[in-house]
Amino acid sequence: MADEGNVISDLNLGNGADTGPSAGIISQYIKDLSVENPNAPQCFQWQEQPQIDVQFNIGARAIESDVHEVELKITCASKTSEGTAFVVDLSYCALVGMQNLDEGQSHAFLFAEAPRILFPFARRVIADAVRDAGFAPLMLEPIDFNGLYVQQLQAQAQQQADAEQGEPAGNA
């Protein structure tokens, strides 16, 4: 049996400084929410299946050296040939704390991981807003933010390679 009395002496306690990488959500909030129902009450009588258009954008900005605001902006619109049934614009944000991360890790957390964490909460806000506008709740499909982030990095690398070779961007 191991000598359990020396467990503390075996730990690397360091100087008490927190030097390990860390990142996390400090708080989340709705920064802006707009719900439009421009053709009510007529739109409740429309029989045509609506086309749902969902657009999203991710932004991040530094608040302090170790704190950033990540903004997940989602716009959802329901339209038919008769007109627009509803439009929901949501800016769902979080304050993100990060320490001891290199630039690549910070960027990946801000533009891939933080939006992945925020999305379920933003999805609920949109579902509730659409329901409160008089329609069936709009349940957005999950989004692979990490996959989209990797695709965006690959596209940027390809554009940079094309620019270095003297080719116009987009021509392969």
Secondary structure, 3 states (H helix, E strand, C coil): CCCHHHHHHHCCCCCCCCCCCEEEEEEEEEEEEEEECCCCCHHHHCCCCCEEEEEEEEEEEECCCCEEEEEEEEEEEEEECCEEEEEEEEEEEEEEEEECCCHHHHHHHHHHHHHHHHHHHHHHHHHHHHHHCCCCCCCCCCCCHHHHHHHHHHHHHHHHHHHHCCCCCCCC
